[in-house]
Amino acid sequence: MTKKKVLRGIATAVIAIVAIVWILPIIIVLMDSFKSRTFISLEPFSLPNDQTLVGLENYVQAINRYGFLDAVGWTVFITVGSVAVILICCSMCAWYITRVTSRFSKGMYLLCAISMVVPFQMVMFTLSLVADRLGLDTPWGIIIIYLGFGAGLAVFMFCGFVKSIPIEIEEAALIDGCSPLRTFFSVVLPIMKPTFISTGILEIMWVWNDFLLPYLVLDTNEYKTISIVIQFMKGSYGRVDMGAIMAALIMAVIPVVIFYLLCQKHIIKGVAAGAVKG
């Protein structure tokens, strides 16, 4: 056995161990979601048996008692709306920044890049106050806020990809009579598809799993996302409905995991495409 094969085997073993460590918490949560509340605390790592198994009772309770389905509806609305606005606005912004050479465009790019390194904790209290005064504490208003926070990464990735598009293609479209807007949507946007998809996937996973921003901004008496509902399952005086929480966590995680597994190749393709000349 050569040295290269030995190193490859060691690397495979290490990666397998890391993968097991990462997936083990999800397996434990899945097992506990079928147990009664008492045995989740007493035997969290054991498989469900005749004594501990409660079937789908925890899932039914999470849906009926805590309004999980309503939370799913608001989460889907906020996620789809936010990601759609981010992709359209940021792709157009990145195209403008890349093609128009001026101090203004360079300043916009620097602001988008800097926004990625600013901790959310620095602005969250001011953001909550401004959102409340401007009436942005609704699922419609929070979409605008997500646009501001998601613009940094999206513009950065789109700019890297636009630099790899030959400008002659756009010049040919302009010569044929296309307006700048039609050139973008008919010529540039179809070419940007790999980065469009990969950026969309990353933004969807971020918005879907986000807790702090909706908790600070939304009026939780009327609108709750999945993460907020799970937080509200912890009652007063330290009372925690662990069964419903475990069931809700599984219902929240499964769609994202399936979505990521189906689209992970687009993430790699889009990031690689955006790194060509970025």
Accessible surface in RSA format (square Angstrom, percent):
REM  Atomic radii and reference values for relative SASA: ProtOr
REM  Chains: A
REM  Algorithm: Lee & Richards
REM  Probe-radius: 1.40
REM  Slices: 20
REM RES _ NUM      All-atoms   Total-Side   Main-Chain    Non-polar    All polar
REM                ABS   REL    ABS   REL    ABS   REL    ABS   REL    ABS   REL
RES MET A   1   189.29  98.0 105.47  69.8  83.82 199.6  98.56  83.8  90.73 120.2
RES THR A   2    82.54  58.7  75.42  76.5   7.13  17.0  78.19 105.0   4.35   6.6
RES LYS A   3   163.88  80.0 151.76  93.1  12.13  28.9  98.74  88.9  65.15  69.4
RES LYS A   4   143.14  69.8 137.50  84.4   5.64  13.4  82.38  74.2  60.76  64.7
RES LYS A   5   125.44  61.2 118.25  72.6   7.19  17.1  62.45  56.2  62.99  67.1
RES VAL A   6    63.86  42.0  59.50  53.9   4.37  10.5  62.88  54.6   0.98   2.7
RES LEU A   7   100.76  56.1  96.37  68.9   4.39  11.0  96.74  67.9   4.02  10.8
RES ARG A   8   152.27  63.9 145.73  74.3   6.54  15.6  61.81  84.5  90.46  54.8
RES GLY A   9    40.55  50.0   0.00   N/A  40.55  50.0  34.33  94.2   6.23  13.9
RES ILE A  10    98.90  56.3  94.96  70.7   3.94   9.5  98.13  70.7   0.77   2.1
RES ALA A  11    48.62  44.7  42.22  65.2   6.39  14.5  48.39  68.1   0.23   0.6
RES THR A  12    83.80  59.6  81.33  82.5   2.47   5.9  64.20  86.2  19.60  29.6
RES ALA A  13    51.24  47.1  43.94  67.8   7.30  16.6  50.78  71.5   0.47   1.2
RES VAL A  14    79.67  52.4  79.54  72.0   0.13   0.3  79.67  69.2   0.00   0.0
RES ILE A  15   118.99  67.7 117.46  87.5   1.53   3.7 118.56  85.4   0.43   1.2
RES ALA A  16    47.07  43.3  40.11  61.9   6.97  15.8  46.32  65.2   0.76   2.0
RES ILE A  17   106.95  60.9 106.60  79.4   0.34   0.8 106.95  77.0   0.00   0.0
RES VAL A  18    71.61  47.1  70.71  64.0   0.90   2.2  71.61  62.2   0.00   0.0
RES ALA A  19    54.99  50.6  45.84  70.7   9.16  20.8  52.67  74.2   2.32   6.2
RES ILE A  20   104.42  59.4 104.29  77.7   0.13   0.3 104.42  75.2   0.00   0.0
RES VAL A  21    94.13  61.9  89.60  81.1   4.53  10.9  90.68  78.8   3.44   9.3
RES TRP A  22   187.50  75.2 177.29  85.8  10.21  24.0 161.47  86.1  26.02  42.2
RES ILE A  23    89.04  50.7  87.37  65.1   1.67   4.0  89.04  64.1   0.00   0.0
RES LEU A  24    87.42  48.7  87.32  62.5   0.10   0.2  87.42  61.4   0.00   0.0
RES PRO A  25    72.02  52.5  68.98  62.9   3.04  11.0  71.77  59.3   0.25   1.6
RES ILE A  26    75.76  43.1  73.51  54.8   2.25   5.4  75.73  54.5   0.04   0.1
RES ILE A  27    75.47  42.9  75.11  56.0   0.35   0.9  75.47  54.3   0.00   0.0
RES ILE A  28    32.13  18.3  32.13  23.9   0.00   0.0  32.13  23.1   0.00   0.0
RES VAL A  29    31.08  20.5  31.08  28.1   0.00   0.0  31.08  27.0   0.00   0.0
RES LEU A  30    75.54  42.1  75.54  54.0   0.00   0.0  75.54  53.1   0.00   0.0
RES MET A  31    27.71  14.4  25.00  16.5   2.71   6.5  23.33  19.8   4.38   5.8
RES ASP A  32     2.01   1.4   2.01   2.0   0.00   0.0   0.00   0.0   2.01   2.0
RES SER A  33     0.00   0.0   0.00   0.0   0.00   0.0   0.00   0.0   0.00   0.0
RES PHE A  34    56.60  28.3  56.60  35.1   0.00   0.0  56.60  34.3   0.00   0.0
RES LYS A  35     0.02   0.0   0.02   0.0   0.00   0.0   0.02   0.0   0.00   0.0
RES SER A  36    29.70  25.1  27.12  36.2   2.59   6.0  27.99  59.6   1.72   2.4
RES ARG A  37    97.15  40.8  91.85  46.8   5.30  12.6  40.36  55.2  56.79  34.4
RES THR A  38    85.12  60.5  77.41  78.5   7.71  18.4  48.07  64.6  37.05  56.0
RES PHE A  39    35.38  17.7  35.38  21.9   0.00   0.0  35.38  21.4   0.00   0.0
RES ILE A  40     5.73   3.3   3.62   2.7   2.10   5.1   3.62   2.6   2.10   5.7
RES SER A  41    82.07  69.4  51.57  68.8  30.51  70.3  38.43  81.8  43.64  61.1
RES LEU A  42   123.18  68.6  96.16  68.8  27.01  67.9  98.50  69.2  24.67  66.4
RES GLU A  43    68.52  39.3  63.44  48.0   5.08  12.1  26.01  50.3  42.51  34.7
RES PRO A  44    41.06  29.9  41.06  37.4   0.00   0.0  41.06  33.9   0.00   0.0
RES PHE A  45   151.24  75.7 129.92  80.5  21.32  55.5 130.33  79.0  20.91  59.8
RES SER A  46    41.33  34.9  32.02  42.7   9.31  21.4  39.86  84.9   1.47   2.1
RES LEU A  47   129.48  72.1 121.15  86.7   8.33  20.9 121.15  85.1   8.33  22.4
RES PRO A  48    41.70  30.4  20.37  18.6  21.34  77.6  20.37  16.8  21.34 132.6
RES ASN A  49    71.24  49.1  61.75  59.7   9.49  22.9  40.00  96.3  31.24  30.2
RES ASP A  50   149.96 105.0 120.71 120.1  29.25  69.2  41.46  97.6 108.50 108.2
RES GLN A  51   137.18  76.7 110.47  80.7  26.70  63.6  40.06  85.3  97.12  73.7
RES THR A  52     1.12   0.8   1.09   1.1   0.03   0.1   1.12   1.5   0.00   0.0
RES LEU A  53    93.71  52.2  74.57  53.3  19.14  48.1  74.57  52.4  19.14  51.5
RES VAL A  54    41.14  27.1  19.87  18.0  21.27  51.3  30.43  26.4  10.71  29.0
RES GLY A  55    29.11  35.9   0.00   N/A  29.11  35.9  27.80  76.3   1.31   2.9
RES LEU A  56   115.95  64.6 109.64  78.4   6.31  15.9 110.07  77.3   5.88  15.8
RES GLU A  57   104.44  60.0  95.93  72.6   8.52  20.3  34.43  66.6  70.01  57.2
RES ASN A  58     8.39   5.8   8.39   8.1   0.00   0.0   0.00   0.0   8.39   8.1
RES TYR A  59    27.25  12.7  27.25  15.5   0.00   0.0  25.15  18.9   2.10   2.6
RES VAL A  60    79.48  52.3  78.13  70.7   1.35   3.3  79.48  69.1   0.00   0.0
RES GLN A  61    40.00  22.4  34.41  25.1   5.59  13.3  19.06  40.6  20.94  15.9
RES ALA A  62     0.00   0.0   0.00   0.0   0.00   0.0   0.00   0.0   0.00   0.0
RES ILE A  63    52.21  29.7  45.99  34.3   6.23  15.0  45.99  33.1   6.23  16.9
RES ASN A  64   112.92  77.9  80.55  77.8  32.38  78.0  31.35  75.4  81.58  78.8
RES ARG A  65   133.16  55.9  99.02  50.5  34.15  81.3  43.28  59.2  89.88  54.5
RES TYR A  66    44.96  21.0  26.76  15.2  18.20  47.4  32.37  24.3  12.59  15.5
RES GLY A  67    26.55  32.7   0.00   N/A  26.55  32.7  22.39  61.4   4.16   9.3
RES PHE A  68     4.52   2.3   4.52   2.8   0.00   0.0   4.52   2.7   0.00   0.0
RES LEU A  69   111.12  61.9 102.44  73.3   8.67  21.8 102.67  72.1   8.45  22.7
RES ASP A  70   103.74  72.7  96.37  95.9   7.37  17.4  27.13  63.8  76.61  76.4
RES ALA A  71     1.52   1.4   0.20   0.3   1.33   3.0   0.84   1.2   0.69   1.8
RES VAL A  72    41.33  27.2  41.33  37.4   0.00   0.0  41.33  35.9   0.00   0.0
RES GLY A  73    40.77  50.3   0.00   N/A  40.77  50.3  34.76  95.4   6.01  13.5
RES TRP A  74    72.33  29.0  71.33  34.5   1.00   2.4  57.06  30.4  15.27  24.8
RES THR A  75     3.52   2.5   3.26   3.3   0.26   0.6   3.50   4.7   0.02   0.0
RES VAL A  76    64.51  42.5  63.85  57.8   0.66   1.6  64.51  56.1   0.00   0.0
RES PHE A  77    76.83  38.4  70.07  43.4   6.76  17.6  75.80  46.0   1.03   3.0
RES ILE A  78     3.54   2.0   3.54   2.6   0.00   0.0   3.54   2.6   0.00   0.0
RES THR A  79     5.92   4.2   5.92   6.0   0.00   0.0   5.67   7.6   0.25   0.4
RES VAL A  80    94.34  62.1  89.67  81.2   4.67  11.3  93.40  81.2   0.95   2.6
RES GLY A  81    17.51  21.6   0.00   N/A  17.51  21.6  17.02  46.7   0.49   1.1
RES SER A  82     0.00   0.0   0.00   0.0   0.00   0.0   0.00   0.0   0.00   0.0
RES VAL A  83     8.09   5.3   8.09   7.3   0.00   0.0   8.09   7.0   0.00   0.0
RES ALA A  84    49.28  45.3  42.35  65.4   6.92  15.8  48.70  68.6   0.58   1.5
RES VAL A  85    51.79  34.1  48.00  43.5   3.79   9.1  51.77  45.0   0.02   0.0
RES ILE A  86     0.00   0.0   0.00   0.0   0.00   0.0   0.00   0.0   0.00   0.0
RES LEU A  87    18.54  10.3  18.54  13.3   0.00   0.0  18.54  13.0   0.00   0.0
RES ILE A  88    67.02  38.1  67.02  49.9   0.00   0.0  67.02  48.3   0.00   0.0
RES CYS A  89    56.93  43.1  48.95  54.6   7.98  18.8  17.24  43.7  39.69  42.8
RES CYS A  90     3.47   2.6   2.69   3.0   0.78   1.8   0.78   2.0   2.69   2.9
RES SER A  91     0.00   0.0   0.00   0.0   0.00   0.0   0.00   0.0   0.00   0.0
RES MET A  92    62.39  32.3  58.91  39.0   3.48   8.3  48.04  40.8  14.35  19.0
RES CYS A  93    30.24  22.9  22.76  25.4   7.48  17.6  20.72  52.5   9.51  10.3
RES ALA A  94     0.00   0.0   0.00   0.0   0.00   0.0   0.00   0.0   0.00   0.0
RES TRP A  95    39.78  16.0  39.78  19.3   0.00   0.0  39.78  21.2   0.00   0.0
RES TYR A  96    90.23  42.1  87.70  49.9   2.52   6.6  66.53  50.0  23.69  29.2
RES ILE A  97    18.26  10.4   9.37   7.0   8.89  21.4   9.37   6.7   8.89  24.1
RES THR A  98    30.87  22.0   6.17   6.3  24.70  58.9  11.35  15.2  19.52  29.5
RES ARG A  99    60.60  25.4  33.45  17.1  27.15  64.6  19.94  27.3  40.66  24.6
RES VAL A 100    57.56  37.9  54.03  48.9   3.53   8.5  57.39  49.9   0.17   0.5
RES THR A 101   114.39  81.4  83.13  84.3  31.26  74.5  58.31  78.3  56.08  84.8
RES SER A 102    41.10  34.7  30.82  41.1  10.28  23.7  39.67  84.5   1.43   2.0
RES ARG A 103   223.48  93.8 210.79 107.5  12.70  30.2  83.06 113.5 140.42  85.1
RES PHE A 104   132.90  66.5 122.19  75.7  10.72  27.9 129.76  78.7   3.14   9.0
RES SER A 105     1.36   1.1   1.36   1.8   0.00   0.0   0.06   0.1   1.29   1.8
RES LYS A 106   126.49  61.7 122.81  75.4   3.68   8.8  72.56  65.3  53.93  57.4
RES GLY A 107    27.67  34.1   0.00   N/A  27.67  34.1  26.74  73.4   0.92   2.1
RES MET A 108    50.95  26.4  48.08  31.8   2.87   6.8  49.21  41.8   1.74   2.3
RES TYR A 109    56.10  26.2  56.02  31.9   0.08   0.2  43.00  32.3  13.11  16.2
RES LEU A 110   107.22  59.7 107.22  76.7   0.00   0.0 107.22  75.3   0.00   0.0
RES LEU A 111   125.84  70.1 120.85  86.5   4.98  12.5 121.15  85.1   4.68  12.6
RES CYS A 112    21.58  16.3  18.34  20.4   3.24   7.6   4.50  11.4  17.08  18.4
RES ALA A 113    28.21  25.9  23.54  36.3   4.66  10.6  23.97  33.8   4.24  11.2
RES ILE A 114    95.87  54.6  93.99  70.0   1.89   4.5  95.87  69.0   0.00   0.0
RES SER A 115    52.23  44.1  33.18  44.3  19.05  43.9  34.63  73.7  17.59  24.6
RES MET A 116    82.96  43.0  45.38  30.0  37.58  89.5  44.94  38.2  38.02  50.4
RES VAL A 117   115.10  75.7  89.39  80.9  25.71  62.0  97.09  84.4  18.01  48.8
RES VAL A 118    62.85  41.4  46.18  41.8  16.68  40.2  47.73  41.5  15.13  41.0
RES PRO A 119    69.42  50.6  58.14  53.0  11.28  41.0  69.42  57.3   0.00   0.0
RES PHE A 120    43.63  21.8  37.32  23.1   6.31  16.4  38.35  23.3   5.28  15.1
RES GLN A 121   111.77  62.5 101.29  74.0  10.48  25.0  45.23  96.3  66.55  50.5
RES MET A 122   139.87  72.4 103.68  68.6  36.19  86.2  97.29  82.7  42.58  56.4
RES VAL A 123    54.01  35.5  53.26  48.2   0.75   1.8  53.94  46.9   0.07   0.2
RES MET A 124    31.66  16.4  31.60  20.9   0.06   0.1  31.60  26.9   0.06   0.1
RES PHE A 125   148.57  74.3 140.22  86.8   8.35  21.7 141.38  85.7   7.18  20.6
RES THR A 126    87.40  62.2  82.40  83.5   4.99  11.9  54.99  73.9  32.40  49.0
RES LEU A 127    29.84  16.6  25.81  18.5   4.03  10.1  29.62  20.8   0.22   0.6
RES SER A 128    32.32  27.3  29.89  39.9   2.42   5.6   6.46  13.8  25.86  36.2
RES LEU A 129    90.38  50.3  85.82  61.4   4.57  11.5  90.14  63.3   0.24   0.6
RES VAL A 130    66.72  43.9  65.53  59.3   1.19   2.9  66.72  58.0   0.00   0.0
RES ALA A 131     0.96   0.9   0.55   0.8   0.41   0.9   0.94   1.3   0.01   0.0
RES ASP A 132    92.49  64.8  78.21  77.8  14.28  33.8  16.28  38.3  76.20  76.0
RES ARG A 133   185.20  77.8 148.16  75.5  37.04  88.2  53.53  73.2 131.67  79.8
RES LEU A 134   120.87  67.3  93.57  66.9  27.30  68.6  98.79  69.4  22.08  59.4
RES GLY A 135    44.23  54.5   0.00   N/A  44.23  54.5  27.26  74.8  16.97  38.0
RES LEU A 136    33.00  18.4  33.00  23.6   0.00   0.0  33.00  23.2   0.00   0.0
RES ASP A 137    35.69  25.0  35.43  35.3   0.26   0.6   3.47   8.2  32.22  32.1
RES THR A 138    35.53  25.3  35.53  36.0   0.00   0.0  30.44  40.9   5.09   7.7
RES PRO A 139     0.00   0.0   0.00   0.0   0.00   0.0   0.00   0.0   0.00   0.0
RES TRP A 140   141.78  56.9 134.69  65.2   7.09  16.7 117.08  62.4  24.70  40.1
RES GLY A 141     5.57   6.9   0.00   N/A   5.57   6.9   5.19  14.3   0.38   0.8
RES ILE A 142     0.00   0.0   0.00   0.0   0.00   0.0   0.00   0.0   0.00   0.0
RES ILE A 143    21.19  12.1  21.19  15.8   0.00   0.0  21.19  15.3   0.00   0.0
RES ILE A 144   103.59  58.9  99.71  74.3   3.88   9.4  99.97  72.0   3.62   9.8
RES ILE A 145    12.44   7.1   6.18   4.6   6.26  15.1  12.00   8.6   0.44   1.2
RES TYR A 146     0.52   0.2   0.52   0.3   0.00   0.0   0.00   0.0   0.52   0.6
RES LEU A 147    43.79  24.4  43.79  31.3   0.00   0.0  43.79  30.8   0.00   0.0
RES GLY A 148    50.10  61.8   0.00   N/A  50.10  61.8  37.36 102.5  12.74  28.5
RES PHE A 149    76.27  38.2  49.28  30.5  26.99  70.2  53.29  32.3  22.99  65.8
RES GLY A 150     3.06   3.8   0.00   N/A   3.06   3.8   3.06   8.4   0.00   0.0
RES ALA A 151    21.37  19.6  21.37  33.0   0.00   0.0  21.37  30.1   0.00   0.0
RES GLY A 152     1.05   1.3   0.00   N/A   1.05   1.3   0.75   2.1   0.30   0.7
RES LEU A 153    68.79  38.3  67.37  48.2   1.42   3.6  67.37  47.3   1.42   3.8
RES ALA A 154     0.00   0.0   0.00   0.0   0.00   0.0   0.00   0.0   0.00   0.0
RES VAL A 155     1.70   1.1   1.70   1.5   0.00   0.0   1.70   1.5   0.00   0.0
RES PHE A 156    94.83  47.4  90.88  56.3   3.95  10.3  91.37  55.4   3.46   9.9
RES MET A 157    21.27  11.0  16.28  10.8   4.99  11.9  18.92  16.1   2.35   3.1
RES PHE A 158     0.00   0.0   0.00   0.0   0.00   0.0   0.00   0.0   0.00   0.0
RES CYS A 159     1.87   1.4   1.87   2.1   0.00   0.0   1.37   3.5   0.50   0.5
RES GLY A 160     5.93   7.3   0.00   N/A   5.93   7.3   5.25  14.4   0.68   1.5
RES PHE A 161    17.15   8.6  17.15  10.6   0.00   0.0  17.15  10.4   0.00   0.0
RES VAL A 162     0.00   0.0   0.00   0.0   0.00   0.0   0.00   0.0   0.00   0.0
RES LYS A 163    85.51  41.7  72.15  44.3  13.36  31.8  41.54  37.4  43.97  46.8
RES SER A 164    31.22  26.4  12.80  17.1  18.43  42.4   8.19  17.4  23.04  32.3
RES ILE A 165     6.64   3.8   1.51   1.1   5.14  12.4   3.00   2.2   3.64   9.9
RES PRO A 166    72.81  53.1  62.12  56.6  10.69  38.9  72.72  60.0   0.09   0.5
RES ILE A 167    77.00  43.8  74.14  55.2   2.86   6.9  74.14  53.4   2.86   7.8
RES GLU A 168   112.49  64.6 107.76  81.5   4.73  11.3  59.73 115.5  52.76  43.1
RES ILE A 169    71.77  40.8  65.29  48.6   6.48  15.6  69.75  50.2   2.02   5.5
RES GLU A 170     8.17   4.7   8.17   6.2   0.00   0.0   3.52   6.8   4.65   3.8
RES GLU A 171    83.06  47.7  81.79  61.9   1.27   3.0  29.55  57.2  53.51  43.7
RES ALA A 172    50.37  46.3  47.32  73.0   3.05   6.9  49.57  69.8   0.80   2.1
RES ALA A 173     9.78   9.0   4.75   7.3   5.03  11.4   9.19  12.9   0.59   1.6
RES LEU A 174    89.00  49.6  73.53  52.6  15.47  38.9  73.84  51.9  15.16  40.8
RES ILE A 175   147.18  83.8 116.84  87.0  30.34  73.1 124.33  89.5  22.85  62.0
RES ASP A 176   120.91  84.7  83.26  82.9  37.65  89.0  27.86  65.6  93.05  92.8
RES GLY A 177    63.97  78.9   0.00   N/A  63.97  78.9  34.87  95.7  29.10  65.2
RES CYS A 178    25.45  19.3  18.91  21.1   6.54  15.4   0.34   0.9  25.11  27.1
RES SER A 179    57.35  48.5  49.37  65.9   7.97  18.4  44.49  94.7  12.86  18.0
RES PRO A 180    88.56  64.5  87.73  80.0   0.83   3.0  88.56  73.1   0.00   0.0
RES LEU A 181   105.37  58.7 101.41  72.5   3.96   9.9 103.58  72.7   1.79   4.8
RES ARG A 182   150.62  63.2 144.05  73.4   6.57  15.6  38.20  52.2 112.42  68.1
RES THR A 183     0.92   0.7   0.92   0.9   0.00   0.0   0.92   1.2   0.00   0.0
RES PHE A 184     0.51   0.3   0.51   0.3   0.00   0.0   0.51   0.3   0.00   0.0
RES PHE A 185    82.54  41.3  69.67  43.2  12.87  33.5  69.82  42.3  12.71  36.4
RES SER A 186    65.11  55.0  39.51  52.7  25.59  59.0  26.93  57.3  38.18  53.5
RES VAL A 187    30.11  19.8  25.51  23.1   4.60  11.1  28.76  25.0   1.35   3.7
RES VAL A 188     0.08   0.1   0.08   0.1   0.00   0.0   0.08   0.1   0.00   0.0
RES LEU A 189    36.32  20.2  33.83  24.2   2.49   6.3  33.83  23.8   2.49   6.7
RES PRO A 190    79.39  57.9  57.20  52.1  22.18  80.6  67.53  55.8  11.86  73.7
RES ILE A 191    62.16  35.4  51.18  38.1  10.98  26.5  58.36  42.0   3.80  10.3
RES MET A 192     0.00   0.0   0.00   0.0   0.00   0.0   0.00   0.0   0.00   0.0
RES LYS A 193   128.02  62.5 126.29  77.5   1.73   4.1  70.45  63.4  57.57  61.3
RES PRO A 194    35.20  25.7  32.40  29.5   2.79  10.2  35.20  29.1   0.00   0.0
RES THR A 195     0.01   0.0   0.01   0.0   0.00   0.0   0.01   0.0   0.00   0.0
RES PHE A 196    42.28  21.2  41.86  25.9   0.42   1.1  41.86  25.4   0.42   1.2
RES ILE A 197    49.69  28.3  43.15  32.1   6.54  15.8  48.85  35.2   0.84   2.3
RES SER A 198     0.00   0.0   0.00   0.0   0.00   0.0   0.00   0.0   0.00   0.0
RES THR A 199     0.00   0.0   0.00   0.0   0.00   0.0   0.00   0.0   0.00   0.0
RES GLY A 200     4.91   6.0   0.00   N/A   4.91   6.0   4.91  13.5   0.00   0.0
RES ILE A 201     4.35   2.5   3.90   2.9   0.46   1.1   3.90   2.8   0.46   1.2
RES LEU A 202    55.14  30.7  49.19  35.2   5.95  14.9  49.37  34.7   5.77  15.5
RES GLU A 203     3.36   1.9   2.74   2.1   0.61   1.5   0.79   1.5   2.57   2.1
RES ILE A 204    48.36  27.5  48.36  36.0   0.00   0.0  48.36  34.8   0.00   0.0
RES MET A 205    50.11  25.9  48.37  32.0   1.74   4.1  47.65  40.5   2.46   3.3
RES TRP A 206    88.00  35.3  77.32  37.4  10.68  25.1  68.26  36.4  19.74  32.0
RES VAL A 207     6.17   4.1   0.78   0.7   5.39  13.0   0.78   0.7   5.39  14.6
RES TRP A 208    30.75  12.3  25.35  12.3   5.39  12.7  24.21  12.9   6.53  10.6
RES ASN A 209    86.49  59.6  63.44  61.3  23.04  55.5  31.43  75.6  55.05  53.2
RES ASP A 210    26.19  18.3  18.41  18.3   7.78  18.4   6.00  14.1  20.19  20.1
RES PHE A 211    67.33  33.7  64.40  39.9   2.93   7.6  64.40  39.0   2.93   8.4
RES LEU A 212    61.17  34.1  59.93  42.9   1.24   3.1  59.93  42.1   1.24   3.3
RES LEU A 213     5.21   2.9   4.95   3.5   0.26   0.7   4.95   3.5   0.26   0.7
RES PRO A 214     2.23   1.6   2.23   2.0   0.00   0.0   2.23   1.8   0.00   0.0
RES TYR A 215    96.37  45.0  85.19  48.5  11.18  29.1  40.59  30.5  55.78  68.8
RES LEU A 216    45.43  25.3  30.12  21.5  15.32  38.5  32.43  22.8  13.00  35.0
RES VAL A 217     7.05   4.6   0.00   0.0   7.05  17.0   0.88   0.8   6.17  16.7
RES LEU A 218     9.31   5.2   0.12   0.1   9.19  23.1   0.14   0.1   9.18  24.7
RES ASP A 219    48.73  34.1  41.24  41.0   7.49  17.7  15.52  36.5  33.20  33.1
RES THR A 220    29.03  20.6  26.95  27.3   2.07   4.9   3.36   4.5  25.67  38.8
RES ASN A 221   136.11  93.9 105.77 102.2  30.34  73.1  25.41  61.2 110.70 107.0
RES GLU A 222   113.93  65.4  86.32  65.3  27.61  65.7  32.70  63.3  81.23  66.3
RES TYR A 223    31.28  14.6  31.28  17.8   0.00   0.0  10.59   8.0  20.69  25.5
RES LYS A 224    58.34  28.5  55.89  34.3   2.45   5.8  25.86  23.3  32.48  34.6
RES THR A 225     6.64   4.7   6.64   6.7   0.00   0.0   6.64   8.9   0.00   0.0
RES ILE A 226     5.31   3.0   5.22   3.9   0.09   0.2   5.22   3.8   0.09   0.2
RES SER A 227    22.42  18.9  14.94  19.9   7.48  17.2  17.56  37.4   4.86   6.8
RES ILE A 228     0.00   0.0   0.00   0.0   0.00   0.0   0.00   0.0   0.00   0.0
RES VAL A 229     3.30   2.2   3.07   2.8   0.23   0.6   3.28   2.9   0.02   0.0
RES ILE A 230    27.38  15.6  25.59  19.1   1.79   4.3  25.59  18.4   1.79   4.9
RES GLN A 231    85.48  47.8  79.05  57.8   6.43  15.3  10.55  22.4  74.93  56.8
RES PHE A 232    89.72  44.9  70.66  43.8  19.06  49.6  75.42  45.7  14.30  40.9
RES MET A 233     1.85   1.0   0.00   0.0   1.85   4.4   0.08   0.1   1.77   2.3
RES LYS A 234   118.38  57.8 102.88  63.1  15.50  36.9  45.41  40.9  72.97  77.7
RES GLY A 235    31.68  39.1   0.00   N/A  31.68  39.1  24.09  66.1   7.59  17.0
RES SER A 236    81.35  68.7  60.84  81.2  20.52  47.3  47.18 100.5  34.17  47.9
RES TYR A 237   223.13 104.2 174.24  99.1  48.90 127.2 142.34 107.0  80.79  99.6
RES GLY A 238    55.78  68.8   0.00   N/A  55.78  68.8  28.09  77.1  27.68  62.0
RES ARG A 239   104.52  43.9  95.98  48.9   8.54  20.3  62.00  84.7  42.52  25.8
RES VAL A 240    42.19  27.8  31.41  28.4  10.78  26.0  31.41  27.3  10.78  29.2
RES ASP A 241     1.90   1.3   1.88   1.9   0.02   0.1   0.00   0.0   1.90   1.9
RES MET A 242    54.22  28.1  54.22  35.9   0.00   0.0  40.96  34.8  13.26  17.6
RES GLY A 243     0.36   0.4   0.00   N/A   0.36   0.4   0.36   1.0   0.00   0.0
RES ALA A 244     0.00   0.0   0.00   0.0   0.00   0.0   0.00   0.0   0.00   0.0
RES ILE A 245    22.01  12.5  22.01  16.4   0.00   0.0  22.01  15.8   0.00   0.0
RES MET A 246    23.04  11.9  23.04  15.3   0.00   0.0  23.04  19.6   0.00   0.0
RES ALA A 247     0.00   0.0   0.00   0.0   0.00   0.0   0.00   0.0   0.00   0.0
RES ALA A 248     0.00   0.0   0.00   0.0   0.00   0.0   0.00   0.0   0.00   0.0
RES LEU A 249    58.27  32.5  58.20  41.6   0.07   0.2  58.27  40.9   0.00   0.0
RES ILE A 250     8.24   4.7   8.24   6.1   0.00   0.0   8.24   5.9   0.00   0.0
RES MET A 251    43.57  22.6  32.16  21.3  11.41  27.2  22.18  18.9  21.39  28.3
RES ALA A 252    10.95  10.1  10.50  16.2   0.45   1.0  10.62  14.9   0.34   0.9
RES VAL A 253    50.19  33.0  48.99  44.4   1.20   2.9  50.19  43.6   0.00   0.0
RES ILE A 254    81.61  46.4  80.64  60.1   0.97   2.3  81.61  58.8   0.00   0.0
RES PRO A 255    60.81  44.3  49.93  45.5  10.88  39.6  56.91  47.0   3.91  24.3
RES VAL A 256    17.56  11.6  15.81  14.3   1.75   4.2  17.56  15.3   0.00   0.0
RES VAL A 257    60.28  39.7  57.19  51.8   3.09   7.5  60.22  52.3   0.06   0.2
RES ILE A 258    91.07  51.8  90.46  67.4   0.61   1.5  91.07  65.6   0.00   0.0
RES PHE A 259    66.45  33.2  64.14  39.7   2.32   6.0  66.24  40.2   0.21   0.6
RES TYR A 260    79.81  37.3  79.81  45.4   0.00   0.0  40.95  30.8  38.86  47.9
RES LEU A 261   105.55  58.8  91.56  65.5  13.99  35.2  91.68  64.4  13.87  37.3
RES LEU A 262   128.38  71.5 109.48  78.3  18.90  47.5 112.29  78.9  16.09  43.3
RES CYS A 263    22.87  17.3  22.87  25.5   0.00   0.0   0.00   0.0  22.87  24.7
RES GLN A 264    75.24  42.1  75.16  54.9   0.08   0.2  12.37  26.3  62.87  47.7
RES LYS A 265   131.11  64.0 125.74  77.2   5.37  12.8  71.02  63.9  60.09  64.0
RES HIS A 266    45.08  24.6  44.88  31.2   0.20   0.5  24.51  25.3  20.57  23.9
RES ILE A 267    19.93  11.3  19.93  14.9   0.00   0.0  19.93  14.4   0.00   0.0
RES ILE A 268   123.74  70.4 119.49  89.0   4.25  10.2 122.96  88.5   0.78   2.1
RES LYS A 269   109.91  53.6 102.33  62.8   7.58  18.1  66.51  59.9  43.40  46.2
RES GLY A 270     0.02   0.0   0.00   N/A   0.02   0.0   0.00   0.0   0.02   0.0
RES VAL A 271    72.39  47.6  69.25  62.7   3.14   7.6  70.68  61.4   1.71   4.7
RES ALA A 272    61.61  56.6  47.13  72.7  14.48  32.9  54.85  77.2   6.76  17.9
RES ALA A 273    20.63  19.0  14.69  22.7   5.94  13.5  19.80  27.9   0.83   2.2
RES GLY A 274    10.60  13.1   0.00   N/A  10.60  13.1   5.72  15.7   4.88  10.9
RES ALA A 275    73.24  67.3  45.86  70.8  27.38  62.3  52.46  73.9  20.78  55.0
RES VAL A 276    97.68  64.3  64.94  58.8  32.74  78.9  72.76  63.2  24.92  67.6
RES LYS A 277   131.07  63.9 107.20  65.8  23.87  56.8  69.04  62.1  62.03  66.1
RES GLY A 278    68.92  85.0   0.00   N/A  68.92  85.0  33.82  92.8  35.10  78.6
END  Absolute sums over single chains surface
CHAIN  1 A    16045.9      13644.6       2401.3      11582.1       4463.8
END  Absolute sums over all chains
TOTAL         16045.9      13644.6       2401.3      11582.1       4463.8
